[in-house]
């Protein structure tokens, strides 16, 4: 089985995940993400993808959707399962720990 791992950092503001005003307020720009990574404040996207590959070894696709900067930085990661289901996973950008959906409100303003 060929697995395709997509490493992308894209904003889906136009796609309906968040509206444009929220994206401007709560998402890292590419420069900000790079600066935070270089300062050791967040795990690089490539490392987050590797963590998700270990947690979801049968995934067809794993991609970074966005990197948010609210109370604490977190990634939104999209995983496509072998049966085609889409999982949206939140992970702490500092530690890589998955954030249960019920706890995501603690990361947001």
C-alpha positions, 0 to 999 in steps of 0.5 A: 500500500502506498502511503502519501504523506502530505506536508503542507502548512496552508490556511483554509480560511477561504475553505470554511475552517475559519473565517478570514478575520480569525485566520489573521488574528489567530494563525502564525504567519510563515515568518512567525512560525519560522522564528518560533521554531528557530527559538525552540518555542514550537516543534517544527511541522516536519517533526509533528508529521513524524510524531503523527506517522508513529501514532497513526501508522496506517494513515493514507495522508497526514497534513498540517492544516494550520498553526494557531497562536492563542493562549498556547500554540497548537497545530491542527492536523488532518489525518486521512484513515485507510477507509477514507475518514478524515480526523482533525487532530489538535496537538500542542505545538510546544510538546506534540501532545494530542489535545482532546477536543474537550480541552481545546477551549483551554488553548483558545481565548 
